[in-house]
Amino acid sequence: MEKLLIGLQSTRSSQQCGPVCCVQYARVNFRALAAGTPIRVVGIAPGLVETPLTKHELDDPAMRQLFMSVIPMNRPVDTREIAAVAVFLASDNARSVNGETIAIDGGSLTVGYPRLLTGLKKAS
């Protein structure tokens, strides 16, 4: 029976370290295969999630607007959406998913974080 390792990383770090993360996933996979243990290694990269830690920023109308301006879905990620992806990845339906990081970010990677970071510098 194969094993599964799900890593959690921020959307921003997945954007910046794509090739590095793939190498790290491959390293874990090769070690496991060399030991005779099939393993799938996948990542989940959530974007802005509305939690008690982000509440302060999201309660500020200017900051909320700034964040929403780079999220095409125009809303933060719900924690249940992250859980649903983890359940999918752990299921038999994802047996062939390996060495991938799935971004759950409302499409913000398609618009790009540089725009957000530029806006944050102007707001400070």
Protein Blocks (a to p, Z undefined) as FASTA:
>chain_A
ZZdddddddfklmmmmmmmmmmmmmmmmmmmmmnopacddddddddddddfklmmmmmpm
klmmmmmmmmmnopacdfklmmmmmmmmmpmklmmgghiacddehhmmmnopklmmmmmm
mmZZ
